[in-house]
Amino acid sequence: VYTIWQSSSNSRLVALDHEGGQVWEYPLGNYTGGHGPGISPIVHEDLVIICNDQEKGGNSFLVALDVASGKPRWKIDRPSDRACYSTPCVYQQPGQPATIIFTHSYRGISGVDAASGSMLWEIDVFGTHNQRAIGSPVVDGDLVIGSSGFTTGIKNVVAVRPRREAENGTVKEIYRIASSVPHIPSPLVHNGLLFLWSDIGVVSCFDAKTGK
């Protein structure tokens, strides 16, 4: 069982067995964020992966740890300019290695090779206005759908189509939705339909392939 304990000092990722005994601990350093912490780890094969984005003055990074030992397999330092709480997800096309998807207000949507930690692609789709990426990205076929925004300001849900290194590591924006978009709730895709639940309680349904 993998859990994160974050505070202004001595934040850490902890692995526990099912009897509650601690197996290992990985120090994350201090946490800087006006609203406090809110990130979640994911497990992909033999990796525990987190996105530790913080406000200015913090120490932001992406990191993948060995599930058994807690030793870092890769780590990517990032500028600390906005605390974001988006949980990463896995994007994998048939016959291709897995890509870990991260979203951030000012980094946009990023694809990182799961095994090596190499940044495969990154696309700035959210802009520089005051915002925070909280909802988690989702995958629908060959599309990655991410969101970022501000409660009373501009909010966007953006779908992109990535290509791996063999296709020059490109990524292209396919569509964006800017009305009835949530700030905090994550998008949901089911049977080709994209559902958005806005913070004011309005549920909208779109075609997941076209955004219509």
C-alpha positions as a Markdown table, in Angstrom:
| # | Residue | x | y | z |
|---|---|---|---|---|
| 1 | Val | 0.0 | 0.0 | 0.0 |
| 2 | Tyr | 1.5 | 3.3 | -1.1 |
| 3 | Thr | 0.5 | 6.6 | 0.6 |
| 4 | Ile | 1.8 | 10.2 | 0.7 |
| 5 | Trp | 2.2 | 12.3 | 3.8 |
| 6 | Gln | 2.8 | 15.9 | 2.8 |
| 7 | Ser | 3.4 | 18.9 | 5.1 |
| 8 | Ser | 5.5 | 22.1 | 5.1 |
| 9 | Ser | 8.3 | 19.9 | 6.3 |
| 10 | Asn | 9.3 | 16.3 | 6.1 |
| 11 | Ser | 6.9 | 15.2 | 3.3 |
| 12 | Arg | 7.3 | 11.5 | 2.3 |
| 13 | Leu | 6.0 | 8.6 | 0.2 |
| 14 | Val | 5.5 | 5.5 | 2.3 |
| 15 | Ala | 5.1 | 1.9 | 1.4 |
| 16 | Leu | 3.2 | -0.4 | 3.9 |
| 17 | Asp | 2.5 | -4.1 | 3.9 |
| 18 | His | -1.0 | -5.3 | 4.6 |
| 19 | Glu | -0.3 | -5.7 | 8.3 |
| 20 | Gly | 0.5 | -2.0 | 8.5 |
| 21 | Gly | 4.2 | -2.4 | 8.7 |
| 22 | Gln | 6.4 | 0.1 | 6.9 |
| 23 | Val | 8.4 | -1.4 | 4.1 |
| 24 | Trp | 10.2 | 1.8 | 2.9 |
| 25 | Glu | 10.0 | 5.5 | 2.9 |
| 26 | Tyr | 11.1 | 8.1 | 0.3 |
| 27 | Pro | 11.6 | 11.7 | 1.4 |
| 28 | Leu | 9.9 | 14.3 | -0.7 |
| 29 | Gly | 11.2 | 17.4 | 1.1 |
| 30 | Asn | 9.1 | 20.3 | 2.2 |
| 31 | Tyr | 5.8 | 21.1 | 0.6 |
| 32 | Thr | 4.9 | 24.7 | -0.5 |
| 33 | Gly | 1.2 | 25.3 | -1.5 |
| 34 | Gly | -1.4 | 27.8 | -0.3 |
| 35 | His | -4.2 | 25.2 | -0.3 |
| 36 | Gly | -2.1 | 22.4 | 1.2 |
| 37 | Pro | -1.3 | 19.1 | -0.5 |
| 38 | Gly | -3.6 | 16.9 | -2.6 |
| 39 | Ile | -1.6 | 14.6 | -4.9 |
| 40 | Ser | -2.1 | 10.9 | -5.4 |
| 41 | Pro | 0.4 | 8.2 | -6.4 |
| 42 | Ile | -0.3 | 5.7 | -9.2 |
| 43 | Val | 1.3 | 2.2 | -9.7 |
| 44 | His | 2.3 | 1.1 | -13.2 |
| 45 | Glu | 4.0 | -2.3 | -13.4 |
| 46 | Asp | 6.9 | -2.1 | -11.0 |
| 47 | Leu | 6.8 | 1.7 | -10.5 |
| 48 | Val | 5.2 | 4.0 | -8.1 |
| 49 | Ile | 4.8 | 7.4 | -9.8 |
| 50 | Ile | 3.9 | 10.8 | -8.4 |
| 51 | Cys | 3.7 | 14.4 | -9.7 |
| 52 | Asn | 5.0 | 16.7 | -7.0 |
| 53 | Asp | 4.2 | 20.2 | -8.4 |
| 54 | Gln | 4.4 | 23.1 | -5.9 |
| 55 | Glu | 4.0 | 26.9 | -5.6 |
| 56 | Lys | 6.9 | 29.2 | -6.1 |
| 57 | Gly | 9.7 | 28.5 | -3.5 |
| 58 | Gly | 8.9 | 24.8 | -3.5 |
| 59 | Asn | 10.7 | 21.9 | -5.1 |
| 60 | Ser | 8.7 | 20.5 | -8.0 |
| 61 | Phe | 9.5 | 17.2 | -9.7 |
| 62 | Leu | 8.1 | 14.0 | -11.3 |
| 63 | Val | 9.4 | 10.8 | -9.9 |
| 64 | Ala | 9.1 | 7.1 | -10.4 |
| 65 | Leu | 10.2 | 4.7 | -7.6 |
| 66 | Asp | 10.8 | 1.0 | -7.5 |
| 67 | Val | 7.7 | -0.6 | -5.9 |
| 68 | Ala | 9.8 | -3.1 | -3.9 |
| 69 | Ser | 12.7 | -0.9 | -2.7 |
| 70 | Gly | 11.5 | 2.7 | -3.0 |
| 71 | Lys | 14.7 | 3.6 | -4.9 |
| 72 | Pro | 14.3 | 6.2 | -7.6 |
| 73 | Arg | 14.2 | 4.8 | -11.2 |
| 74 | Trp | 13.9 | 8.3 | -12.7 |
| 75 | Lys | 13.2 | 11.9 | -11.7 |
| 76 | Ile | 12.4 | 15.0 | -13.7 |
| 77 | Asp | 12.8 | 18.4 | -12.0 |
| 78 | Arg | 10.2 | 21.1 | -13.0 |
| 79 | Pro | 9.9 | 24.8 | -12.4 |
| 80 | Ser | 8.0 | 25.5 | -9.2 |
| 81 | Asp | 5.4 | 28.1 | -10.1 |
| 82 | Arg | 2.0 | 26.5 | -9.4 |
| 83 | Ala | 0.8 | 23.7 | -7.1 |
| 84 | Cys | -1.3 | 21.3 | -9.1 |
| 85 | Tyr | -3.1 | 18.2 | -7.9 |
| 86 | Ser | -3.7 | 16.2 | -11.1 |
| 87 | Thr | -3.1 | 12.5 | -10.8 |
| 88 | Pro | -1.1 | 11.1 | -13.8 |
| 89 | Cys | -2.4 | 8.3 | -16.0 |
| 90 | Val | -1.0 | 5.7 | -18.4 |
| 91 | Tyr | -1.3 | 6.0 | -22.2 |
| 92 | Gln | -0.4 | 2.9 | -24.2 |
| 93 | Gln | -1.0 | 2.3 | -27.9 |
| 94 | Pro | -0.9 | -1.3 | -29.3 |
| 95 | Gly | 2.7 | -2.4 | -29.8 |
| 96 | Gln | 4.1 | 0.8 | -28.2 |
| 97 | Pro | 5.8 | 1.3 | -24.8 |
| 98 | Ala | 3.8 | 2.9 | -22.0 |
| 99 | Thr | 3.7 | 6.7 | -21.7 |
| 100 | Ile | 2.9 | 8.4 | -18.4 |
| 101 | Ile | 0.6 | 11.5 | -18.9 |
| 102 | Phe | 0.9 | 14.5 | -16.6 |
| 103 | Thr | -1.0 | 17.8 | -16.7 |
| 104 | His | 0.0 | 21.2 | -15.3 |
| 105 | Ser | -1.4 | 24.7 | -15.5 |
| 106 | Tyr | 1.7 | 26.1 | -17.2 |
| 107 | Arg | 3.4 | 23.0 | -18.6 |
| 108 | Gly | 0.3 | 21.8 | -20.4 |
| 109 | Ile | 0.1 | 18.1 | -21.1 |
| 110 | Ser | 3.3 | 16.0 | -21.0 |
| 111 | Gly | 4.1 | 12.5 | -22.0 |
| 112 | Val | 7.0 | 10.7 | -20.3 |
| 113 | Asp | 8.4 | 7.3 | -21.2 |
| 114 | Ala | 7.4 | 5.0 | -18.3 |
| 115 | Ala | 10.6 | 2.9 | -18.4 |
| 116 | Ser | 13.3 | 5.6 | -18.9 |
| 117 | Gly | 11.8 | 8.8 | -17.7 |
| 118 | Ser | 12.5 | 10.5 | -21.0 |
| 119 | Met | 10.3 | 13.4 | -21.8 |
| 120 | Leu | 8.7 | 12.3 | -25.1 |
| 121 | Trp | 6.5 | 15.4 | -25.8 |
| 122 | Glu | 4.9 | 18.4 | -24.1 |
| 123 | Ile | 2.3 | 20.7 | -25.4 |
| 124 | Asp | 1.3 | 24.0 | -23.9 |
| 125 | Val | -2.5 | 24.1 | -24.2 |
| 126 | Phe | -3.8 | 25.9 | -21.2 |
| 127 | Gly | -2.2 | 29.3 | -21.4 |
| 128 | Thr | -0.7 | 31.6 | -18.8 |
| 129 | His | -3.8 | 33.0 | -17.1 |
| 130 | Asn | -4.5 | 32.3 | -13.4 |
| 131 | Gln | -5.4 | 28.7 | -13.1 |
| 132 | Arg | -4.7 | 25.3 | -11.5 |
| 133 | Ala | -4.7 | 21.8 | -13.0 |
| 134 | Ile | -6.7 | 19.6 | -10.5 |
| 135 | Gly | -8.8 | 17.2 | -12.5 |
| 136 | Ser | -6.9 | 14.1 | -13.7 |
| 137 | Pro | -6.2 | 13.4 | -17.4 |
| 138 | Val | -8.1 | 10.5 | -19.1 |
| 139 | Val | -7.4 | 8.4 | -22.2 |
| 140 | Asp | -9.8 | 7.5 | -25.0 |
| 141 | Gly | -8.2 | 5.4 | -27.7 |
| 142 | Asp | -5.4 | 7.5 | -29.2 |
| 143 | Leu | -6.6 | 10.7 | -27.5 |
| 144 | Val | -5.4 | 12.2 | -24.2 |
| 145 | Ile | -7.8 | 14.6 | -22.5 |
| 146 | Gly | -6.6 | 17.0 | -19.9 |
| 147 | Ser | -8.1 | 20.0 | -18.0 |
| 148 | Ser | -7.1 | 23.1 | -16.2 |
| 149 | Gly | -8.8 | 26.3 | -15.0 |
| 150 | Phe | -9.9 | 28.6 | -12.3 |
| 151 | Thr | -13.2 | 28.4 | -10.4 |
| 152 | Thr | -14.4 | 31.9 | -11.5 |
| 153 | Gly | -12.2 | 32.3 | -14.5 |
| 154 | Ile | -11.1 | 30.6 | -17.7 |
| 155 | Lys | -11.4 | 26.8 | -17.8 |
| 156 | Asn | -10.4 | 24.4 | -20.6 |
| 157 | Val | -10.7 | 20.7 | -21.4 |
| 158 | Val | -8.3 | 19.9 | -24.2 |
| 159 | Ala | -7.9 | 16.7 | -26.3 |
| 160 | Val | -4.5 | 15.9 | -27.9 |
| 161 | Arg | -3.2 | 13.1 | -30.1 |
| 162 | Pro | 0.4 | 12.0 | -29.3 |
| 163 | Arg | 2.8 | 10.2 | -31.5 |
| 164 | Arg | 5.9 | 8.3 | -30.3 |
| 165 | Glu | 9.6 | 8.9 | -31.2 |
| 166 | Ala | 9.2 | 6.7 | -34.3 |
| 167 | Glu | 6.7 | 9.3 | -35.5 |
| 168 | Asn | 9.0 | 12.2 | -34.4 |
| 169 | Gly | 7.5 | 12.4 | -30.9 |
| 170 | Thr | 4.8 | 14.9 | -32.1 |
| 171 | Val | 1.6 | 15.8 | -30.3 |
| 172 | Lys | -1.3 | 17.7 | -31.9 |
| 173 | Glu | -4.3 | 19.5 | -30.3 |
| 174 | Ile | -7.5 | 17.9 | -31.7 |
| 175 | Tyr | -10.2 | 20.0 | -29.9 |
| 176 | Arg | -10.9 | 22.0 | -26.8 |
| 177 | Ile | -14.0 | 22.7 | -24.8 |
| 178 | Ala | -14.3 | 26.0 | -22.9 |
| 179 | Ser | -18.0 | 26.1 | -21.7 |
| 180 | Ser | -19.5 | 24.0 | -18.9 |
| 181 | Val | -16.0 | 22.9 | -18.0 |
| 182 | Pro | -15.1 | 21.8 | -14.5 |
| 183 | His | -12.3 | 23.2 | -12.4 |
| 184 | Ile | -12.0 | 20.4 | -9.9 |
| 185 | Pro | -13.9 | 17.2 | -11.1 |
| 186 | Ser | -12.0 | 14.9 | -13.5 |
| 187 | Pro | -13.5 | 14.2 | -17.0 |
| 188 | Leu | -15.0 | 10.7 | -17.5 |
| 189 | Val | -15.1 | 8.8 | -20.8 |
| 190 | His | -17.5 | 5.9 | -21.4 |
| 191 | Asn | -18.5 | 4.2 | -24.6 |
| 192 | Gly | -17.3 | 7.1 | -26.8 |
| 193 | Leu | -18.9 | 9.8 | -24.7 |
| 194 | Leu | -17.1 | 12.4 | -22.7 |
| 195 | Phe | -18.9 | 13.5 | -19.5 |
| 196 | Leu | -18.0 | 16.8 | -17.7 |
| 197 | Trp | -19.4 | 17.6 | -14.3 |
| 198 | Ser | -18.9 | 21.3 | -13.6 |
| 199 | Asp | -18.3 | 22.8 | -10.2 |
| 200 | Ile | -21.8 | 24.5 | -10.2 |
| 201 | Gly | -23.5 | 21.1 | -10.7 |
| 202 | Val | -24.1 | 21.0 | -14.5 |
| 203 | Val | -23.4 | 17.7 | -16.3 |
| 204 | Ser | -22.5 | 17.9 | -20.0 |
| 205 | Cys | -22.0 | 15.1 | -22.5 |
| 206 | Phe | -19.8 | 15.4 | -25.6 |
| 207 | Asp | -18.5 | 13.2 | -28.4 |
| 208 | Ala | -15.2 | 12.0 | -27.0 |
| 209 | Lys | -13.5 | 11.9 | -30.5 |
| 210 | Thr | -14.7 | 15.3 | -31.8 |
| 211 | Gly | -15.6 | 17.4 | -28.7 |
| 212 | Lys | -19.1 | 18.1 | -30.2 |
